[in-house]
Amino acid sequence: MSEPDSDKVDLRSEIPRFRPAAPPPSFGEFVENMRRLQDLAVCVDATDEVYQQARDRAAELVELLAPYAAREGKGPANRSMDLPGRGSLLMPPFHVEKFDEESVVARGVLRRYHLGGGGVAHGGVLPLIFDDNFGNVVYAAKRPISRTAYLHVNYRKVTPLDVPLIIEGKVDRVEGRKTFITARLTEEDGTLLADGEGLMVQLLPGQP
Ligand SMILES: CCCCCCCC(=O)SCCNC(=O)CCNC(=O)[C@H](O)C(C)(C)COP(=O)(O)OP(=O)(O)OC[C@H]1O[C@@H](n2cnc3c(N)ncnc32)[C@H](O)[C@@H]1OP(=O)(O)O
């Protein structure tokens, strides 16, 4: 059992240092099964008997995992660089393919879980993809640790599910503490789905 008092850690008191994780071998399959579960949870149309069984099995899983809840930066989720979305269920399953001072490129798919309506992605998922890219761009460009002050997304076309997507972001300009970033979300053939612009502001000492 690890970090039983994790809920008492005040994350606002420090900026956690990011360290890549070497997850146990089964962690990736666990996360992928959880993603499939998320896809199913938002699409199944089952009987009450099936929901009762699902409820009970989900409760068993919660009981199994609850004792291992750990503070931020301790478990492998969000730090497993070889897994889609770094092994975090919050993140859409994208892989970073390029990470340098020129740009950060990631490729992935949106799935049934990310459905908005009419068979295409929920608009709210795209800012998450852009924000994560902006954070990576700041890091890759060796800019100081920063937070998003604003993020603007232009939706140019509806974003399909189950189709490879590519996001590429780069530093547009730097003004003191401010790093302005631009990014584009495309399909593999270059079709532009959305573009975005964001301002990342360098944190001052003591800022959470
Ligand atoms: C540590 C984790 C790193 C990974 C981050 C990944 C990306 C994220 O998702 S971060 C989470 C989402 N973002 C947040 O929660 C941020 C919440 N906001 C804040 O913390 C603060 O408002 C913060 C840090 C952005 C700026 O605060 P503060 O240091 O007081 O900045 P402030 O002095 O007002 O402004 C600095 C400059 O930025 C400009 N600025 C700040 N906010 C904005 C804005 N929304 N629009 C335009 N300009 C802005 C100011 O005008 C000022 O410009 P100049 O230097 O030319 O006068």
The ligand as an ORCA input file, in Angstrom:
! r2SCAN-3c Opt
* xyz 0 1
  C       3.205     23.551    -13.492
  C       2.408     22.861    -14.565
  C       2.901     23.174    -15.954
  C       2.035     22.556    -17.047
  C       0.983     23.523    -17.518
  C       0.104     22.892    -18.546
  C      -0.871     23.911    -19.025
  C      -2.028     24.100    -18.071
  O      -3.060     23.523    -18.284
  S      -1.925     25.130    -16.753
  C      -3.589     25.073    -16.073
  C      -4.496     26.129    -16.642
  N      -4.019     27.427    -16.322
  C      -4.184     27.969    -15.106
  O      -4.772     27.384    -14.205
  C      -3.593     29.341    -14.904
  C      -4.388     30.161    -13.887
  N      -3.898     31.534    -13.909
  C      -2.774     31.880    -13.259
  O      -2.177     31.072    -12.548
  C      -2.267     33.282    -13.452
  O      -3.313     34.105    -13.939
  C      -1.072     33.352    -14.470
  C       0.121     32.571    -13.881
  C      -1.442     32.753    -15.832
  C      -0.674     34.799    -14.687
  O      -0.703     35.425    -13.427
  P       0.326     36.580    -13.035
  O       1.674     36.011    -12.766
  O      -0.292     37.361    -11.941
  O       0.431     37.355    -14.387
  P       0.250     38.895    -14.642
  O       1.387     39.611    -13.936
  O      -1.141     39.331    -14.385
  O       0.474     38.901    -16.201
  C       1.746     38.636    -16.778
  C       1.638     39.068    -18.215
  O       0.713     38.159    -18.892
  C      -0.403     38.905    -19.402
  N      -1.606     38.087    -19.207
  C      -1.927     37.318    -18.135
  N      -3.106     36.701    -18.332
  C      -3.511     37.074    -19.568
  C      -4.647     36.753    -20.356
  N      -5.606     35.881    -19.927
  N      -4.755     37.311    -21.574
  C      -3.792     38.150    -22.052
  N      -2.684     38.484    -21.344
  C      -2.559     37.953    -20.120
  C      -0.458     40.184    -18.582
  O      -1.100     41.208    -19.309
  C       1.017     40.470    -18.382
  O       1.543     41.005    -19.566
  P       2.727     42.121    -19.511
  O       3.900     41.446    -18.837
  O       2.975     42.459    -20.928
  O       2.165     43.237    -18.696
*
